[in-house]
Amino acid sequence: MRDAEPIIEPDLPIIDPHHHLWDFQPMLPRMPEIAHPFGRISRQSPRYLFDELYADCRASGHNVFATVFLQCGAFYRANGPAELKPVGEVEFVNGVAAQSASGIYGPFRACAGIVGQADLMLGDTVTAVLEAEIAAGNGRFRGIRHIGAWDADPTVLGPLGHAPAGLYADATFRAGFAQLGPLGLTFDAWVLEPQIGEVAALARAFPDQPIVLDHVGTPLGLGSYDGRQRERFDGWAAAIRDLAQCPNVTVKLGGLAMPFCALGDLGPDARPTSDILAELFRPYVETCIEAFGAERAMFESNFPVDRWGADYATLWNAFKRIAAGASAAEKRELFAGAAARFYRLDLDALIG
């Protein structure tokens, strides 16, 4: 086991704009072994709640002072109408946010923003669900993510399953999507590399709707994409540059330690240094920053999913290595400012 790395720029303020909370422990005895690499994540990090998040964000040595929670299908309501069950996740996360906001853990503000889930295939009737989530968030609810990830190769996503092909172009989906703007809500888009153009089409159809592309569009390295990252890079980069022409779109810089990307020799047993991570991530991250600008790009941990390929402290060290040549103003944007603006967080109040 290698020694822990010294923390780079430990005072640099960070908002982590993408993490999850879940508890698989009660289900582990009933969960089958899954051959897909993603199956190991639930056993590697079966419990990720406030204590684990706090340990990563604060004990890591990085100055992570606030976070944004992203939906992951956890703690749904057990009873009631199916369309309202995701409200339970918002209720739970708001409780975690209140726990953190009590101040007994210091200035750290977990889940200062909450991104939930609502089924936009409900069409314009989804408004009732969105309003329930806004109420449950107690001022912290910021928007939703409706996952659109799909690929013709079923081995790519494995146990996660697939969204319907072409979901973001569906007329009923778009009727639901149209309800976000009047309520002042954001949209997180998670798609796979070949689908980035679908996000661009959605953004152009709704030019006033704030959208953020998760995980730099998820470059792929599994299944039929195995070993093809280099040959596919130019196509990914062209799609990113086209998407960046949409001024209502921002990009999250992360997710590259997921098993779907299969970069280098990353995996639960690799324990890479931040130098190695930075070398693997740099082409993707720098392409996104050049295309979107620092004001529309935000580093993200995607924890605990990205624990598959990196620990929290080393991951943020890698991001800081990539951004080493940026100006102080650009770093402020990449590590906190862009996230605060997109998710409407009071940056100055959070920093204190």
C-alpha positions as CSV (number, residue, x, y, z in Angstrom):
1,M,0.0,0.0,0.0
2,R,1.5,3.4,-1.0
3,D,1.7,6.3,1.3
4,A,-1.0,9.0,1.1
5,E,0.0,11.9,-1.2
6,P,0.5,15.5,0.2
7,I,-2.5,17.6,-0.7
8,I,-2.0,20.1,-3.5
9,E,-3.3,23.6,-2.7
10,P,-5.1,22.5,0.4
11,D,-6.8,25.9,0.9
12,L,-8.4,26.1,-2.5
13,P,-12.2,26.3,-2.0
14,I,-14.1,23.4,-3.6
15,I,-17.7,22.7,-4.2
16,D,-18.2,19.1,-5.1
17,P,-21.1,19.3,-7.5
18,H,-21.8,15.6,-8.0
19,H,-22.0,12.9,-5.4
20,H,-24.5,10.3,-4.3
21,L,-25.7,8.9,-1.0
22,W,-26.9,5.3,-0.6
23,D,-27.0,2.3,1.7
24,F,-26.8,-1.2,0.1
25,Q,-25.8,-3.0,3.2
26,P,-29.2,-4.4,4.1
27,M,-29.5,-5.8,0.5
28,L,-26.0,-7.2,0.1
29,P,-26.9,-10.8,1.3
30,R,-29.6,-10.9,-1.4
31,M,-27.5,-9.3,-4.2
32,P,-26.1,-11.7,-6.8
33,E,-22.5,-11.5,-7.9
34,I,-22.3,-9.4,-11.0
35,A,-19.6,-10.0,-13.5
36,H,-19.8,-6.4,-14.9
37,P,-17.2,-4.1,-13.3
38,F,-19.9,-1.8,-12.1
39,G,-21.2,-4.6,-9.9
40,R,-18.2,-4.3,-7.7
41,I,-19.0,-0.7,-6.8
42,S,-22.0,-1.7,-4.6
43,R,-19.7,-4.0,-2.6
44,Q,-16.8,-1.7,-2.6
45,S,-18.9,1.2,-1.2
46,P,-22.1,-0.4,0.1
47,R,-22.8,2.4,2.5
48,Y,-22.2,6.0,1.6
49,L,-24.0,8.4,3.9
50,F,-23.1,11.6,5.7
51,D,-20.3,10.1,7.8
52,E,-18.6,8.7,4.7
53,L,-19.1,11.9,2.7
54,Y,-17.8,14.0,5.5
55,A,-14.7,11.8,5.9
56,D,-14.0,12.2,2.2
57,C,-14.7,15.9,1.9
58,R,-13.1,17.1,5.1
59,A,-10.7,14.5,6.3
60,S,-9.1,14.2,2.8
61,G,-7.3,17.5,3.4
62,H,-9.0,19.2,0.5
63,N,-11.1,22.3,1.3
64,V,-14.4,20.9,0.1
65,F,-16.8,23.3,1.9
66,A,-20.1,22.4,0.1
67,T,-21.6,19.7,-2.1
68,V,-24.5,19.0,-4.5
69,F,-26.3,15.7,-4.2
70,L,-27.2,13.9,-7.4
71,Q,-30.1,11.4,-7.6
72,C,-29.2,7.7,-7.5
73,G,-32.6,6.0,-6.8
74,A,-31.9,5.7,-3.1
75,F,-34.5,6.0,-0.2
76,Y,-37.5,6.3,-2.4
77,R,-40.9,6.2,-0.6
78,A,-42.1,2.7,0.0
79,N,-45.8,3.6,-0.5
80,G,-48.0,5.9,-2.4
81,P,-48.3,6.8,-6.1
82,A,-45.4,5.5,-8.1
83,E,-44.6,8.9,-9.7
84,L,-44.2,10.4,-6.2
85,K,-41.8,7.8,-4.8
86,P,-38.7,9.7,-5.9
87,V,-39.8,12.5,-3.5
88,G,-38.6,10.2,-0.7
89,E,-35.0,10.6,-1.9
90,V,-35.3,14.4,-1.7
91,E,-36.8,14.2,1.8
92,F,-33.9,12.0,2.9
93,V,-31.2,14.1,1.4
94,N,-32.7,17.3,2.8
95,G,-32.4,15.7,6.3
96,V,-28.7,15.1,5.6
97,A,-28.4,18.7,4.5
98,A,-30.1,19.9,7.7
99,Q,-27.7,17.7,9.7
100,S,-24.7,19.4,8.1
101,A,-26.2,22.9,8.3
102,S,-26.6,22.5,12.0
103,G,-23.0,23.7,12.3
104,I,-21.9,21.0,14.7
105,Y,-19.6,19.6,12.0
106,G,-18.1,23.0,11.3
107,P,-18.6,25.1,8.2
108,F,-19.0,22.1,5.9
109,R,-22.4,22.2,4.0
110,A,-23.3,18.8,2.6
111,C,-26.0,18.7,0.0
112,A,-26.3,22.5,-0.2
113,G,-28.0,21.7,-3.5
114,I,-30.2,18.7,-4.3
115,V,-30.8,17.2,-7.7
116,G,-33.6,14.7,-7.7
117,Q,-35.4,12.5,-10.2
118,A,-38.8,12.9,-11.8
119,D,-40.1,10.9,-14.7
120,L,-40.4,13.4,-17.5
121,M,-42.2,10.7,-19.5
122,L,-45.2,11.8,-17.4
123,G,-45.3,14.7,-19.8
124,D,-46.8,18.0,-18.6
125,T,-48.4,16.2,-15.6
126,V,-44.9,15.9,-14.1
127,T,-45.3,19.4,-12.6
128,A,-47.0,17.9,-9.5
129,V,-44.0,15.7,-8.9
130,L,-41.6,18.6,-9.3
131,E,-43.6,20.8,-7.0
132,A,-43.6,18.1,-4.4
133,E,-39.8,17.8,-4.7
134,I,-39.4,21.6,-4.4
135,A,-41.4,21.5,-1.2
136,A,-39.4,18.5,0.2
137,G,-36.1,20.2,-0.5
138,N,-36.9,23.1,1.8
139,G,-35.1,25.6,-0.4
140,R,-32.3,23.3,-1.5
141,F,-33.9,21.5,-4.5
142,R,-32.3,22.7,-7.7
143,G,-33.3,20.4,-10.5
144,I,-33.6,16.8,-11.8
145,R,-31.6,14.3,-13.6
146,H,-33.4,12.0,-16.0
147,I,-30.8,9.5,-17.3
148,G,-30.7,9.0,-21.0
149,A,-27.8,6.6,-21.2
150,W,-28.3,4.0,-23.9
151,D,-26.1,1.9,-26.2
152,A,-26.8,-0.9,-28.7
153,D,-24.2,-3.0,-26.8
154,P,-25.9,-4.2,-23.6
155,T,-22.6,-5.1,-22.0
156,V,-21.6,-1.5,-21.8
157,L,-23.9,-0.5,-19.0
158,G,-24.4,-3.9,-17.6
159,P,-26.5,-4.0,-14.4
160,L,-27.6,-0.4,-14.7
161,G,-29.8,-1.1,-17.6
162,H,-30.6,1.3,-20.4
163,A,-32.9,4.3,-21.0
164,P,-35.0,4.0,-24.1
165,A,-33.1,4.8,-27.3
166,G,-33.6,8.4,-28.3
167,L,-35.2,9.4,-25.0
168,Y,-34.3,13.0,-25.1
169,A,-36.0,13.4,-28.5
170,D,-39.2,11.8,-27.5
171,A,-42.2,14.2,-27.7
172,T,-43.7,13.1,-24.3
173,F,-40.3,13.5,-22.6
174,R,-39.9,17.0,-24.1
175,A,-43.4,17.9,-22.8
176,G,-42.2,17.0,-19.4
177,F,-38.8,18.7,-19.9
178,A,-40.7,21.9,-20.8
179,Q,-42.0,22.1,-17.2
180,L,-38.5,22.6,-15.7
181,G,-38.0,26.1,-16.9
182,P,-41.1,27.8,-15.5
183,L,-40.1,26.3,-12.1
184,G,-36.6,27.6,-12.3
185,L,-35.1,24.0,-12.3
186,T,-31.9,22.7,-13.9
187,F,-31.4,19.5,-15.8
188,D,-28.5,17.1,-15.5
189,A,-28.0,15.0,-18.6
190,W,-26.2,11.6,-18.3
191,V,-25.6,10.0,-21.7
192,L,-22.8,8.0,-23.2
193,E,-20.2,9.2,-25.7
194,P,-22.1,8.4,-28.9
195,Q,-25.2,10.3,-27.6
196,I,-23.7,13.7,-26.9
197,G,-25.4,15.0,-30.0
198,E,-28.7,14.2,-28.4
199,V,-28.0,16.6,-25.6
200,A,-27.0,19.3,-28.1
201,A,-30.3,18.8,-29.9
202,L,-32.2,19.1,-26.7
203,A,-30.3,22.2,-25.7
204,R,-31.1,23.8,-29.0
205,A,-34.7,23.0,-28.7
206,F,-34.9,24.6,-25.3
207,P,-32.3,27.4,-25.4
208,D,-33.3,29.0,-22.1
209,Q,-33.1,25.8,-20.1
210,P,-29.9,25.3,-18.0
211,I,-28.4,21.9,-18.8
212,V,-25.2,20.3,-17.5
213,L,-23.6,17.3,-19.2
214,D,-22.4,14.8,-16.6
215,H,-19.0,13.1,-16.7
216,V,-17.6,14.8,-19.9
217,G,-20.1,12.7,-21.9
218,T,-18.8,9.4,-20.6
219,P,-16.1,8.2,-23.0
220,L,-16.4,4.4,-23.3
221,G,-13.9,1.6,-23.0
222,L,-16.0,-1.5,-22.3
223,G,-17.6,-4.1,-24.4
224,S,-17.5,-3.3,-28.1
225,Y,-15.6,-0.1,-27.2
226,D,-12.8,-2.0,-25.4
227,G,-9.3,-0.6,-26.3
228,R,-10.8,2.0,-28.8
229,Q,-10.5,5.2,-26.7
230,R,-7.7,6.6,-28.8
231,E,-9.4,6.0,-32.1
232,R,-12.7,7.4,-30.8
233,F,-11.2,10.5,-29.1
234,D,-11.5,12.9,-32.1
235,G,-15.2,12.0,-32.6
236,W,-15.9,12.6,-28.9
237,A,-14.0,15.9,-29.0
238,A,-16.0,17.1,-32.0
239,A,-19.2,16.3,-30.3
240,I,-18.1,18.2,-27.2
241,R,-17.1,21.3,-29.2
242,D,-20.5,21.2,-31.0
243,L,-22.3,21.0,-27.6
244,A,-20.3,23.9,-26.2
245,Q,-21.8,26.1,-28.9
246,C,-25.0,25.9,-26.8
247,P,-24.7,28.7,-24.3
248,N,-27.2,27.1,-21.9
249,V,-25.0,24.0,-21.4
250,T,-22.3,23.5,-18.8
251,V,-20.0,20.4,-18.4
252,K,-18.9,18.4,-15.4
253,L,-15.3,17.4,-15.4
254,G,-15.1,13.9,-13.9
255,G,-16.6,10.5,-14.0
256,L,-13.5,9.3,-15.8
257,A,-12.6,6.9,-13.0
258,M,-15.8,4.9,-13.7
259,P,-15.5,1.4,-15.1
260,F,-17.4,2.4,-18.2
261,C,-14.4,4.6,-19.3
262,A,-11.8,1.9,-18.6
263,L,-8.9,4.3,-18.8
264,G,-5.5,2.9,-18.5
265,D,-5.2,0.2,-15.8
266,L,-7.7,1.9,-13.4
267,G,-9.7,-0.4,-11.1
268,P,-10.2,-1.1,-7.4
269,D,-6.8,-2.7,-6.9
270,A,-4.7,-0.2,-9.0
271,R,-4.4,2.6,-6.4
272,P,-3.0,5.1,-9.0
273,T,-1.2,8.3,-8.1
274,S,-2.6,11.7,-9.0
275,D,0.1,12.0,-11.7
276,I,-1.2,8.9,-13.4
277,L,-4.8,10.0,-13.1
278,A,-3.9,13.5,-14.4
279,E,-2.2,12.0,-17.4
280,L,-5.2,9.8,-18.2
281,F,-7.8,12.5,-17.6
282,R,-6.0,15.5,-19.1
283,P,-7.0,15.1,-22.8
284,Y,-10.7,14.9,-21.9
285,V,-10.7,17.6,-19.3
286,E,-8.6,20.1,-21.3
287,T,-10.7,19.6,-24.4
288,C,-13.8,20.4,-22.3
289,I,-12.3,23.5,-20.7
290,E,-11.1,24.8,-24.1
291,A,-14.5,24.3,-25.6
292,F,-16.7,25.5,-22.7
293,G,-14.4,27.9,-20.9
294,A,-13.8,27.8,-17.1
295,E,-17.0,29.6,-16.4
296,R,-19.0,26.7,-17.8
297,A,-17.0,23.8,-16.5
298,M,-16.9,22.3,-13.0
299,F,-14.8,19.5,-11.5
300,E,-16.8,16.7,-9.8
301,S,-16.0,13.7,-7.7
302,N,-18.9,11.4,-8.7
303,F,-18.3,9.6,-5.5
304,P,-18.6,6.9,-4.4
305,V,-18.9,5.6,-8.0
306,D,-15.5,6.9,-9.0
307,R,-13.9,5.2,-6.0
308,W,-13.8,2.3,-8.5
309,G,-10.7,3.9,-10.0
310,A,-9.4,6.4,-7.4
311,D,-9.6,7.6,-3.8
312,Y,-11.1,10.9,-3.0
313,A,-8.0,12.8,-2.0
314,T,-6.0,11.5,-5.0
315,L,-8.8,12.3,-7.4
316,W,-8.9,16.0,-6.4
317,N,-5.1,16.2,-6.5
318,A,-5.3,15.0,-10.1
319,F,-7.8,17.7,-10.9
320,K,-5.5,20.3,-9.3
321,R,-2.5,19.0,-11.4
322,I,-4.5,19.4,-14.6
323,A,-5.6,22.9,-13.6
324,A,-2.1,23.9,-12.4
325,G,-1.6,26.4,-15.3
326,A,-4.9,28.1,-14.8
327,S,-5.2,31.6,-13.4
328,A,-6.6,32.1,-9.9
329,A,-9.9,33.4,-11.4
330,E,-10.1,30.3,-13.6
331,K,-9.5,28.0,-10.7
332,R,-12.2,29.7,-8.7
333,E,-14.6,28.9,-11.5
334,L,-13.5,25.3,-12.1
335,F,-13.5,24.3,-8.5
336,A,-16.4,26.3,-7.1
337,G,-17.7,29.3,-9.1
338,A,-19.3,27.5,-12.1
339,A,-21.0,25.0,-9.8
340,A,-22.3,27.7,-7.5
341,R,-23.7,29.7,-10.4
342,F,-25.3,26.7,-12.2
343,Y,-27.0,25.4,-9.0
344,R,-27.7,28.9,-7.6
345,L,-25.6,28.5,-4.5
346,D,-24.5,31.6,-2.5
347,L,-20.7,31.1,-2.9
348,D,-19.7,33.9,-0.6
349,A,-22.0,32.8,2.1
350,L,-20.9,29.2,1.9
351,I,-17.2,30.1,2.0
352,G,-17.9,32.4,5.0
